[in-house]
């Protein structure tokens, strides 16, 4: 009984404790305003990243505006605690914090839960840009009608490609695209209106931004609406975008393949910046063909994403399609490559089996790129000769086509030179003025999609708030200007302020659109209006010129410099200018030091002098060419009013130099006679007249026409030092008589480490080898056929041998008298001439053989 009572008391005590704990929470919730018992617990349930058009992105490119929708839930707060109307979100305060994205995103909140449910909502941030570093997005959420702390939370955006943590050489390849088209019927008919659907399939993971398509139909096809350009906005990774246009055929429609060219331009993130990419394809449309027509062979190439690099190889598949119902037979395909590609096995002619109507055959060939590709688009010309039956006769016809090969050779990058137009007035504290920046492209290649960012020093700022500018393009050897308003702080920290200029751009490298960068600095002279002492006058190089183009090493050029006194009220005197040319330049025909008596306030003087670009090869130096510097130092005096002061300054001027190619090859030396089955040799002499070595020299026999063998088609000669000369030899053996043609191709890297290719065509004629000559003694005629009696022949032989013996004795007697022992007429090498018996018979009395020389002496 007592035990039961104790248990009852224990249970009552526990119930009372639970009531005391739960009661205040319920009371606080019931009061609404007094919510100190609520503890916020925000949780992220999901997110999605889209472009500004709402398309989901699989990759977030650096610097491109995106939208981010975050789904959150707070199980500790009911929806009714925030608002009675789910459309009213005024009590919810959301702010973006500092993270891997720029911009505040203008967050918008949408409540997705009901009144009695835990609070759930979607927060959308628009127009934010990924900075390229990290993957974190951070924000905070608070509730104005609840006395709870703000929830600060963050999430990792896995679609971001962190540029800082990427390897330096990791670059996203150009997206691979498949462009196809389809009609709403099988074939084209004259005077017909049809729907053409263009499909663009993105086979890569990269997202294509701002995609623009341009259509170019062939002559017999018309776009009904007249519109040729279409904006597709974004094509996500592994996605396909399609659009349909109406086309109309003309009344004259040739019985052959018609086409619509599709040109696509887009932007994509290549791993380091947003760059432009392009793609082109032809959508082939089949015209109706009369059953009695001749075969129509259509030549095309099978698309591949493999790019041909310098000295690289790849397979090319050529497709020949018979688009008629008539059989084509005796099909011979002849391939003609462009200048910078060739067939490594030397074969360029092929036979295909007979092709029935509406069938196709494929031919795969191996191609190789030369050491230096002449352009980024190479091609293979295709000529197809075939026969077909027309009634009772055999007709021969020819079809031609061209296969485009995309190469990945590099083209010279643009050279952007950044400078500023100097103004004669001083920028005082709290004053504004316009500063003009000049960006000059000193290279040959066009720089496109140029983004210019300005970074002012600590005492300057831009009152308009604009520090970034966009230029569409700067062509080679042209200039563009940007004018920006600059304002100085009320008390500048120094009289020389600067504006840093960083430019990023894209250009065609030969294998696609790649990014490039350039930087510079513009000096702005400032003066505080609170200063009482006279400011220090500065002497700067306001402008300089070396001719505009890179300077060849070992050549002279003129350097022109403008010196500018930045002070508005002080003259400078006793000016000494020293030019430190370093090891890459020398001053020609003058001193490197110049003296000027004075230069007035705000004035400019010009100095021209002749320089010589030197050829320097330091050990371990990898690039002799490129931008080299000349340092200009100033020392001068000026009066401050109460005293005389001295000041010094210096600047570095950048001048690009390059090394001319002086590797010379003579024309091939051909053999005088080339015989079938016999080895012949062709030689080329060379000399490196330059002061630096050339590297990776390769000699090869290519483009062989005719039957021949050569033991080494390719020879790796390695490096050739400066001043070295020698010859390159190629041995070959013709297998059949007739003309042999081939090309000797020499490739190497010059002193600038740029690839160079030189070719020498060779044409020789091979002849059958002549029969071997019989050098033996003529056969003796039979005795019965001889017209001279045998005794007479024996007598003549005896007289001849006696004469030879007498001549030998006379010669030996003369030798003995002159004591000449260096010439020995002995038949035996080691026997002294004077000891040789003159009448010894060593043949045993037998007659001398007609096949071997006799040693019988008379």
C-alpha positions in Angstrom: 0.0 0.0 0.0 2.8 2.4 0.9 4.7 1.5 -2.2 1.6 2.3 -4.4 1.2 5.7 -2.7 4.8 6.5 -3.4 4.4 5.7 -7.1 1.3 7.8 -7.3 3.1 10.8 -5.8 6.0 10.4 -8.2 3.7 10.3 -11.2 1.9 13.5 -10.0 5.2 15.3 -9.5 6.3 14.5 -13.1 3.0 15.7 -14.6 3.3 19.0 -12.6 6.9 19.5 -14.0 5.7 18.9 -17.6 2.9 21.4 -17.1 5.3 24.1 -15.8 7.6 23.6 -18.8 5.0 23.5 -21.6 2.7 26.2 -20.2 5.0 29.2 -20.8 5.8 28.1 -24.4 2.1 27.8 -25.3 1.4 31.1 -23.6 4.1 32.8 -25.6 2.9 31.4 -28.8 -0.7 32.4 -28.0 0.4 36.0 -27.3 2.1 36.3 -30.7 4.2 39.3 -29.9 5.9 37.8 -26.9 7.8 35.0 -28.6 11.0 34.8 -26.6 10.4 31.0 -26.3 10.8 30.4 -30.1 14.2 29.4 -31.3 14.7 29.8 -35.0 16.2 26.8 -36.9 16.5 27.5 -40.6 17.3 24.6 -42.9 18.0 24.6 -46.6 16.0 22.0 -48.5 17.2 22.7 -52.0 18.4 25.2 -54.6 18.6 25.7 -58.4 20.8 28.0 -60.6 19.4 29.4 -63.8 20.4 32.0 -66.3 18.5 35.3 -66.6 16.0 33.5 -69.0 15.2 30.8 -66.4 17.1 27.9 -68.0 18.8 25.6 -65.5 22.6 25.8 -65.6 24.9 22.8 -65.1 27.9 25.1 -64.8 28.1 28.6 -63.4 30.6 30.7 -65.5 32.7 33.3 -63.9 31.4 36.9 -64.3 28.1 35.9 -65.9 24.8 37.0 -64.3 22.7 34.2 -62.9 19.7 33.7 -60.7 19.7 31.6 -57.6 16.6 30.1 -56.0 17.0 28.7 -52.5 14.3 26.6 -50.8 14.3 26.9 -47.0 12.2 25.6 -44.1 12.0 26.6 -40.5 10.4 23.8 -38.4 10.5 26.0 -35.2 8.2 28.7 -36.7 4.7 28.3 -38.0 3.6 30.2 -41.0 0.9 31.9 -38.9 3.6 33.3 -36.6 4.8 35.4 -39.5 1.7 36.4 -41.4 -1.9 35.5 -41.9 -1.6 36.0 -45.6 1.0 33.9 -47.4 1.3 36.6 -50.1 2.5 39.1 -47.5 6.2 38.7 -46.9 6.9 42.1 -45.4 7.8 40.7 -42.0 10.6 38.5 -43.5 14.0 40.3 -43.9 16.6 38.6 -46.2 20.1 40.0 -47.0 22.9 38.6 -49.0 26.3 38.5 -47.3 29.9 38.6 -48.6 30.7 35.4 -50.3 31.8 34.0 -53.7 29.2 36.0 -55.6 29.0 39.8 -56.3 25.9 41.9 -56.2 23.1 41.9 -53.5 20.7 39.9 -55.7 17.6 41.9 -54.7 16.2 39.0 -52.7 12.5 38.2 -53.3 10.6 35.8 -50.9 7.7 33.5 -51.7 6.0 31.7 -48.9 5.1 28.1 -49.9 3.6 26.8 -46.6 0.1 27.1 -45.1 -0.9 28.8 -41.9 -0.5 25.9 -39.5 2.4 24.4 -41.2 6.1 25.0 -40.4 7.3 28.0 -42.3 8.6 27.1 -45.8 9.6 29.6 -48.5 11.6 30.2 -51.6 14.2 33.0 -51.7 15.3 34.2 -55.2 18.5 36.2 -55.8 18.7 37.7 -59.3 21.6 39.0 -61.4 24.4 37.8 -59.1 27.8 37.1 -60.6 30.2 34.3 -59.7 33.6 35.8 -58.8 35.6 32.7 -59.9 36.9 31.9 -56.4 35.3 29.5 -53.9 31.8 28.1 -54.2 30.0 29.5 -51.1 26.8 31.5 -51.1 25.9 33.2 -47.8 22.8 35.0 -46.6 20.8 35.7 -43.5 17.1 35.6 -42.7 15.2 37.5 -39.9 11.6 38.1 -38.8 10.5 41.6 -37.9 7.6 40.5 -35.7 9.5 37.9 -33.8 12.2 38.6 -31.1 14.5 35.9 -32.4 18.0 36.2 -33.8 18.8 36.3 -37.5 19.6 33.0 -39.1 23.0 33.2 -40.9 23.5 30.3 -43.2 25.4 29.4 -46.3 25.5 26.7 -48.9 27.9 25.3 -51.5 27.0 25.9 -55.1 28.5 22.8 -56.7 27.9 24.2 -60.3 30.7 26.8 -59.7 34.0 26.1 -61.4 36.5 27.4 -58.8 39.2 29.1 -60.9 41.7 29.6 -58.0 41.9 25.9 -57.2 42.1 24.8 -60.8 45.5 23.7 -62.2 47.0 26.5 -64.4 46.8 24.3 -67.5 43.2 23.2 -67.0 41.2 24.9 -69.7 37.7 23.8 -70.7 37.8 22.7 -74.3 35.6 24.4 -76.9 32.0 22.9 -76.7 31.2 20.2 -79.2 28.0 20.9 -81.0 25.9 18.7 -83.4 23.8 20.8 -85.8 21.2 18.9 -87.8 18.0 19.8 -89.7 14.8 18.0 -90.8 12.0 18.8 -93.2 8.3 18.0 -92.7 8.6 15.8 -95.8 11.3 13.5 -97.4 12.4 15.5 -100.4 12.2 19.0 -101.9 9.7 19.8 -104.7 9.6 22.9 -106.9 7.4 25.8 -105.7 6.6 24.1 -102.3 6.2 25.7 -98.9 7.8 23.5 -96.1 8.8 23.6 -92.5 12.5 23.2 -91.7 13.5 22.4 -88.1 17.1 23.2 -87.0 18.4 21.2 -84.0 21.5 22.3 -82.1 22.7 19.7 -79.7 25.2 20.6 -77.0 27.3 17.5 -76.5 29.5 19.1 -73.9 29.0 20.0 -70.2 29.6 23.7 -70.8 26.6 26.1 -71.1 26.3 28.2 -74.2 25.2 31.8 -73.4 23.8 34.4 -75.8 23.5 31.9 -78.7 22.8 33.5 -82.0 22.1 31.5 -85.2 22.4 32.8 -88.8 20.9 30.8 -91.7 22.3 30.9 -95.2 20.1 29.0 -97.7 21.4 27.9 -101.2 20.2 29.6 -104.3 17.0 27.6 -104.9 15.7 27.9 -101.3 14.1 31.0 -99.7 13.2 31.9 -96.1 9.6 33.0 -96.2 9.8 35.5 -93.4 13.0 37.0 -94.7 14.6 36.7 -91.3 18.0 35.0 -91.2 19.2 35.6 -87.6 17.6 33.9 -84.6 18.4 34.4 -80.9 18.4 31.2 -78.8 19.7 32.8 -75.5 21.1 29.8 -73.5 21.8 26.2 -74.4 22.7 24.2 -71.3 25.2 21.4 -71.1 23.9 18.1 -72.7 20.8 20.0 -74.0 19.2 20.5 -77.4 17.5 23.6 -78.7 15.4 23.5 -81.8 13.5 26.1 -83.8 11.4 25.9 -87.0 11.4 28.2 -90.0 9.3 28.2 -93.2 11.2 27.8 -96.5 10.0 27.9 -100.1 11.6 26.3 -103.1 12.0 28.0 -106.5 10.3 26.9 -109.6 13.7 25.8 -110.9 15.0 23.2 -108.5 18.1 21.3 -109.8 18.0 17.5 -109.2 20.8 17.6 -106.6 21.3 18.3 -103.0 20.3 21.8 -101.7 21.5 23.1 -98.4 21.0 25.6 -95.6 24.1 26.9 -93.9 23.9 27.3 -90.1 26.4 29.6 -88.4 26.3 29.7 -84.6 28.0 32.2 -82.3 27.9 31.9 -78.5 29.8 32.7 -75.3 31.0 30.1 -72.9 33.3 29.7 -69.8 36.6 28.2 -70.9 37.8 27.8 -67.4 39.4 31.2 -66.9 37.0 33.7 -68.6 33.9 34.1 -70.7 35.1 33.7 -74.4 33.3 33.5 -77.7 32.9 30.3 -79.7 31.6 29.6 -83.2 30.2 26.6 -85.0 29.2 26.1 -88.7 27.4 23.3 -90.5 25.4 22.7 -93.6 22.0 21.1 -93.5 21.6 19.1 -96.7 18.2 18.8 -98.2 17.5 16.3 -101.0 15.7 17.4 -104.2 13.3 15.0 -106.0 15.2 13.1 -108.7 13.9 11.7 -111.9 14.3 7.9 -112.1 16.1 8.2 -115.4 18.6 10.7 -114.2 22.4 10.0 -113.8 24.0 9.1 -110.5 24.4 12.1 -108.2 27.3 11.5 -105.8 27.3 13.8 -102.8 30.6 14.1 -100.9 30.8 15.0 -97.2 32.9 14.5 -94.1 31.9 12.6 -91.0 32.0 15.2 -88.1 34.3 14.7 -85.2 35.4 16.8 -82.3 39.0 15.9 -82.7 41.2 18.9 -83.6 44.3 18.5 -85.7 47.3 20.1 -84.0 50.7 21.0 -85.4 52.7 17.8 -86.2 49.7 15.8 -85.1 47.8 13.0 -86.9 44.2 12.1 -87.0 41.8 10.0 -89.2 39.4 11.7 -91.5 36.3 9.8 -92.8 34.9 10.8 -96.2 31.4 9.8 -97.0 30.2 9.4 -100.6 26.4 9.1 -101.0 24.6 8.1 -104.2 21.5 10.1 -104.0 19.9 8.8 -107.2 18.4 5.4 -108.2 21.1 4.7 -110.8 24.1 2.6 -110.0 27.6 4.1 -110.1 30.5 1.8 -111.0 34.3 2.0 -111.4 34.6 4.6 -108.7 38.0 6.2 -108.2 38.6 8.7 -105.4 41.5 11.1 -105.6 42.3 13.3 -102.6 44.2 16.6 -102.7 45.2 18.0 -99.3 45.8 21.7 -98.7 49.3 23.2 -98.1 49.8 22.4 -94.4 48.5 18.8 -94.3 49.6 15.6 -96.0 49.1 11.8 -96.0 51.9 10.1 -94.0 51.6 6.9 -95.9 51.8 8.7 -99.3 48.6 7.3 -100.7 46.0 9.6 -102.1 44.1 7.5 -104.6 41.5 4.9 -103.7 38.8 2.7 -105.3 35.3 2.2 -104.0 33.0 -0.7 -104.8 30.0 -0.2 -107.1 27.3 1.9 -105.4 23.7 1.1 -105.9 21.1 3.9 -105.9 20.4 5.5 -102.5 23.5 4.0 -100.9 26.7 5.3 -99.4 30.3 4.3 -99.0 32.9 5.5 -96.5 36.6 6.0 -96.8 38.9 6.7 -93.9 42.4 8.2 -94.4 45.2 9.2 -92.1 46.3 12.8 -92.3 49.2 14.7 -90.6 49.7 18.4 -90.0 53.0 20.1 -90.9 55.1 21.7 -88.3 53.5 25.1 -88.9 49.9 25.3 -90.1 49.4 28.1 -92.6 45.8 28.7 -91.3 43.3 27.3 -88.8 41.1 25.9 -91.6 42.7 23.2 -93.8 40.9 21.1 -96.4 41.0 18.0 -98.5 39.8 18.3 -102.0 37.9 15.2 -103.2 37.5 14.2 -106.8 35.3 11.2 -107.5 35.4 9.7 -111.0 32.7 7.1 -111.8 30.8 5.4 -114.7 27.2 4.6 -115.3 25.1 3.0 -118.0 22.9 5.3 -120.1 20.9 3.2 -122.5 23.4 1.2 -124.4 26.5 3.3 -123.7 28.8 3.7 -120.7 29.2 7.3 -119.5 32.0 8.6 -117.3 31.4 11.6 -114.9 33.2 13.4 -112.1 32.0 14.7 -108.8 34.0 17.0 -106.5 33.8 18.1 -102.9 35.9 19.6 -100.1 36.3 18.3 -96.5 37.2 21.1 -94.0 39.8 20.2 -91.3 39.8 22.4 -88.2 43.3 22.8 -86.9 44.6 23.9 -83.5 47.7 25.9 -84.5 48.3 29.1 -82.8 48.2 32.5 -84.3 50.1 35.5 -82.9 48.1 36.9 -80.0 47.1 40.6 -80.1 49.5 43.0 -78.5 47.5 45.6 -76.5 49.5 48.7 -75.5 47.8 50.8 -72.8 48.6 54.5 -72.4 46.9 57.7 -71.2 46.6 61.1 -72.8 48.5 63.5 -70.6 46.7 66.7 -69.6 48.5 69.9 -68.9 46.4 70.8 -65.8 47.0 69.5 -62.3 44.2 67.7 -60.6 43.7 69.5 -57.3 41.9 68.2 -54.2 38.1 67.8 -54.6 38.4 68.6 -58.3 37.4 66.6 -61.3 38.8 66.1 -64.8 38.5 63.7 -67.8 41.3 61.2 -68.4 41.5 59.6 -71.8 42.9 56.0 -72.0 44.3 54.7 -75.3 44.4 51.0 -76.0 46.4 50.2 -79.1 46.5 46.8 -80.8 50.1 46.5 -82.0 49.6 43.0 -83.3 48.0 41.5 -86.4 45.2 39.6 -84.7 41.9 41.2 -83.8 41.1 41.4 -80.1 37.4 40.9 -79.4 35.0 41.3 -76.5 37.4 43.5 -74.5 36.5 44.2 -70.9 38.5 47.1 -69.4 38.7 47.4 -65.6 40.1 50.5 -63.9 41.7 50.5 -60.5 42.5 54.0 -59.1 45.1 54.6 -56.4 44.0 55.6 -52.9 43.5 59.4 -53.5 41.4 59.0 -56.8 37.9 57.7 -57.4 35.3 57.8 -60.2 32.4 60.1 -59.3 30.1 58.4 -61.8 30.7 55.0 -60.2 31.7 53.4 -63.5 35.0 51.5 -63.4 34.4 48.9 -66.1 34.0 49.4 -69.8 33.3 47.1 -72.8 34.8 47.4 -76.3 33.5 45.1 -79.1 36.9 44.7 -80.8 40.2 46.3 -81.7 41.6 45.2 -85.0 45.3 44.8 -85.7 47.3 48.1 -85.7 44.3 50.2 -84.7 43.5 52.2 -81.5 40.4 52.7 -79.3 39.9 55.3 -76.6 38.0 55.4 -73.3 37.3 58.7 -71.5 36.6 58.5 -67.7 35.9 61.2 -65.2 38.3 61.2 -62.3 38.0 63.1 -59.0 40.7 63.6 -56.4 40.3 63.3 -52.7 40.4 66.6 -50.7 43.9 65.8 -49.5 45.7 63.5 -51.9 48.3 61.3 -50.3 50.9 62.1 -52.9 51.3 64.2 -56.0 51.5 61.2 -58.3 48.4 59.1 -58.4 47.8 56.3 -60.9 45.0 54.4 -62.6 45.7 50.8 -63.1 44.2 49.4 -66.3 43.4 45.6 -66.7 42.0 44.5 -70.0 40.7 41.0 -70.8 39.8 39.9 -74.3 39.4 37.0 -76.6 41.0 36.2 -79.9 41.2 33.5 -82.5 44.3 31.4 -81.6 44.0 29.0 -84.5 42.3 26.2 -82.6 39.4 28.3 -81.2 38.6 31.4 -79.3 40.9 31.8 -76.3 41.3 34.5 -73.7 44.1 37.0 -73.3 45.0 39.8 -70.9 46.8 43.1 -70.9 47.6 45.7 -68.2 49.0 49.1 -68.0 49.1 52.2 -65.7 48.2 55.8 -66.3 49.8 58.5 -64.2 47.6 61.3 -62.9 49.3 64.3 -61.3 47.5 65.7 -58.3 47.9 68.6 -55.9 46.2 69.3 -52.6 44.6 72.7 -52.3 45.6 72.7 -48.7 49.3 72.6 -49.5 51.3 75.7 -48.7 54.7 74.7 -50.0 55.3 74.5 -53.7 54.8 71.0 -55.1 57.6 69.0 -56.5 57.8 69.2 -60.3 57.9 65.8 -61.9 59.5 64.9 -65.3 57.9 62.0 -67.0 57.9 60.3 -70.5 54.5 61.3 -71.7 54.8 59.5 -75.0 57.3 57.3 -76.9 57.5 55.6 -80.2 59.7 53.0 -81.8 58.0 52.6 -85.2 54.9 50.7 -84.1 56.0 47.2 -85.1 58.3 44.8 -83.3 62.0 45.4 -84.0 64.1 42.7 -85.6 67.2 41.8 -83.7 70.5 43.2 -85.1 68.7 46.1 -86.8 68.6 49.8 -86.1 65.5 51.8 -85.3 64.6 55.2 -84.1 63.3 55.8 -80.6 61.4 59.0 -80.0 60.5 60.2 -76.5 58.4 63.2 -75.2 59.5 64.5 -71.8 56.8 66.5 -69.9 57.2 68.8 -66.9 54.1 68.0 -64.8 54.3 71.2 -62.7 52.0 74.1 -63.5 54.1 76.8 -62.0 57.7 75.5 -61.6 60.4 75.2 -64.2 63.1 72.6 -63.9 66.8 73.2 -64.8 70.0 71.4 -65.4 68.2 68.3 -66.7 70.3 65.1 -67.2 68.6 62.3 -69.0 70.3 58.9 -69.0 69.2 55.9 -71.1 70.0 52.5 -69.6 69.7 50.2 -72.6 70.7 47.0 -70.8 72.0 44.0 -72.8 69.2 44.0 -75.4 69.9 47.4 -77.0 72.7 49.9 -77.6 72.8 53.5 -78.6 74.1 54.1 -82.1 76.3 57.0 -83.0 75.7 59.0 -79.8 76.0 59.0 -76.1 73.3 57.6 -73.8 73.3 60.8 -71.7 71.6 64.0 -72.7 71.6 67.5 -71.1 68.9 70.1 -71.3 69.3 73.6 -69.7 65.7 74.0 -68.7 62.1 73.0 -69.3 59.3 75.4 -68.4 56.2 74.5 -66.4 53.8 72.3 -68.3 56.1 72.2 -71.3 57.2 69.2 -73.4 60.4 68.5 -75.3 61.2 65.7 -77.7 64.4 63.6 -78.0 65.1 61.3 -81.0 67.9 58.8 -81.0 69.0 55.8 -83.0 69.1 52.4 -81.2 70.4 49.0 -82.2 68.5 45.9 -81.1 71.1 43.4 -80.0 71.0 39.6 -80.3 71.7 38.2 -76.9 71.6 34.5 -76.0 71.9 33.9 -72.2 72.4 30.4 -70.9 69.1 29.0 -69.8 67.1 31.6 -71.6 64.0 30.1 -73.2 62.7 33.1 -75.2 65.1 35.5 -76.7 62.4 37.5 -78.5 59.6 39.4 -76.8 59.3 42.7 -75.0 62.5 44.1 -73.7 62.9 47.2 -71.6 64.9 50.5 -71.7 65.1 52.5 -68.5 65.0 56.3 -68.7 66.4 58.2 -65.7 66.0 61.9 -64.9 68.0 64.1 -62.6 67.2 67.8 -62.4 67.0 70.9 -60.2 64.2 73.3 -59.3 63.6 76.4 -57.1 61.1 76.1 -54.3 61.3 79.8 -53.6 63.4 79.7 -50.4 65.9 77.0 -51.6 67.1 75.0 -54.5 66.2 71.3 -54.6 67.2 68.3 -56.6 64.9 65.4 -57.7 65.4 62.1 -59.6 62.9 59.9 -61.4 63.0 56.9 -63.7 60.7 55.1 -66.1 60.9 51.8 -68.0 59.9 51.7 -71.7 58.9 48.4 -73.3 60.0 47.6 -76.8 59.3 44.2 -78.5 62.1 42.5 -80.5 62.2 39.3 -82.5 64.9 37.2 -84.2 64.8 37.0 -88.0 65.0 33.5 -89.4 68.5 32.9 -90.9 68.4 29.2 -91.5 69.1 28.7 -95.2 68.5 25.6 -97.3 69.9 25.2 -100.8 67.9 23.6 -103.6 68.1 19.7 -103.7 71.0 18.2 -105.6 69.6 15.5 -107.9 71.5 12.5 -109.2 72.6 12.5 -112.9 70.9 9.2 -113.7 68.2 7.3 -111.8 67.8 3.6 -112.6 65.0 1.2 -111.6 66.1 -1.1 -108.8 69.2 0.9 -108.0 69.6 3.3 -105.0 70.0 7.0 -105.7 70.7 9.9 -103.3 69.3 13.4 -103.1 71.1 15.9 -100.9 70.3 19.4 -99.5 72.9 21.6 -98.0 72.0 23.9 -95.2 73.7 26.6 -93.0 72.5 28.3 -89.9 73.6 31.9 -90.4 71.9 33.1 -87.3 73.5 33.7 -83.9 71.2 31.2 -82.1 70.5 27.6 -82.5 67.3 26.2 -84.2 65.7 23.2 -82.7 63.6 20.1 -83.5 64.7 19.9 -87.1 62.9 17.3 -89.1 63.4 16.3 -92.7 60.7 14.1 -94.4 59.8 12.8 -97.9 56.0 13.4 -98.4 53.4 13.4 -101.2 55.0 10.5 -103.1 53.6 9.9 -106.6 55.0 6.8 -108.3 56.5 3.5 -107.0 59.6 3.8 -105.0 61.2 2.7 -101.7 63.2 4.8 -99.2 64.8 3.5 -96.1 63.9 6.6 -94.0 61.1 8.8 -94.9 61.5 10.9 -91.8 64.8 12.0 -90.3 65.1 13.7 -86.9 68.1 16.0 -87.0 67.6 17.5 -83.6 69.2 21.0 -83.0 71.5 22.8 -85.3 73.9 25.2 -83.6 74.7 28.7 -84.9 77.1 28.8 -87.8 76.9 25.0 -88.4 76.5 23.8 -92.0 76.1 20.3 -93.4 73.9 18.3 -95.8 70.8 16.2 -95.5 70.6 13.1 -97.7 67.7 11.0 -98.8 68.3 7.6 -100.4 65.5 6.1 -102.6 65.1 3.3 -105.1 62.6 3.4 -108.0 60.6 0.3 -108.5 59.2 1.1 -111.9 60.3 3.3 -114.8 58.7 6.6 -115.3 58.4 9.9 -113.5 58.7 10.1 -109.7 57.5 13.2 -107.8 57.6 13.9 -104.1 58.2 16.7 -101.7 61.1 17.2 -99.3 59.6 19.0 -96.3 61.9 20.5 -93.6 60.3 21.7 -90.4 62.0 23.3 -87.4 61.5 25.9 -84.6 63.4 29.1 -85.2 65.2 31.2 -82.6 61.9 32.7 -81.5 60.6 29.1 -80.8 58.1 29.6 -83.6 57.4 26.7 -86.0 58.7 27.1 -89.6 58.1 24.8 -92.6 60.0 24.8 -95.9 59.2 22.5 -98.9 61.1 21.5 -102.0 59.2 19.7 -104.8 61.3 17.0 -106.6 60.6 15.5 -110.0 62.9 12.8 -111.4 62.7 10.3 -114.2 63.6 6.6 -113.6 64.9 4.4 -116.4 65.5 0.7 -116.7 69.1 -0.2 -115.7 71.4 -0.9 -118.6 72.7 -4.5 -119.0 76.0 -5.2 -117.3 79.1 -4.8 -119.5 81.3 -7.9 -120.2 84.9 -6.9 -119.3 86.4 -10.3 -120.0 88.8 -11.2 -122.9 87.1 -12.0 -126.2 86.7 -15.7 -127.0 89.3 -17.2 -129.3 87.9 -18.1 -132.6 88.2 -21.8 -133.7 91.4 -22.6 -135.5 89.6 -23.6 -138.6 87.7 -20.3 -138.9 90.8 -18.1 -138.4 91.9 -16.2 -141.5 95.5 -15.8 -140.0 97.6 -18.9 -139.9 98.5 -20.2 -136.5 102.3 -20.0 -137.0 102.0 -16.3 -137.7 100.0 -15.7 -134.5 102.6 -17.6 -132.5 105.4 -15.6 -134.0 103.6 -12.3 -133.4 103.2 -13.3 -129.7 106.9 -14.1 -129.3 107.9 -10.7 -130.9 105.4 -8.9 -128.6 106.8 -10.7 -125.4 110.3 -10.0 -126.4 109.5 -6.3 -126.9 108.0 -6.1 -123.5 111.0 -7.8 -121.9 113.4 -5.4 -123.6 111.3 -2.4 -122.4 111.3 -3.7 -118.8 115.1 -4.2 -118.8 115.7 -0.6 -120.1 113.4 0.8 -117.5 115.2 -1.1 -114.7 118.6 0.1 -116.0 117.4 3.7 -115.9 116.1 3.2 -112.4 119.4 1.8 -111.2 121.2 4.8 -112.6 118.9 7.3 -110.9 118.7 5.3 -107.7 114.9 5.5 -107.6 113.6 2.6 -105.5 110.1 3.9 -104.8 108.6 2.4 -108.0 108.8 -1.4 -108.2 107.9 -3.4 -111.3 108.2 -6.7 -109.4 105.2 -9.1 -109.9 105.8 -10.1 -106.2 105.2 -7.3 -103.7 108.0 -8.1 -101.3 110.8 -8.9 -103.8 113.3 -6.2 -104.7 113.1 -5.2 -108.3 116.9 -5.5 -109.0 116.9 -9.2 -107.8 114.1 -10.4 -110.0 115.3 -12.9 -112.7 114.3 -11.7 -116.1 114.0 -15.1 -117.8 112.5 -17.4 -115.1 109.5 -19.4 -116.3 107.0 -19.8 -113.5 104.3 -21.5 -115.5 106.0 -24.8 -116.0 106.0 -24.4 -119.7 102.2 -24.2 -120.1 100.5 -21.6 -122.3 99.1 -18.6 -120.5 95.4 -18.5 -119.7 93.1 -16.1 -121.5 91.0 -15.5 -118.3 93.8 -14.4 -115.9 96.9 -12.3 -116.3 100.0 -14.3 -117.0 103.0 -14.1 -114.7 105.4 -15.4 -117.3 108.3 -13.0 -117.9 110.4 -12.9 -121.0 
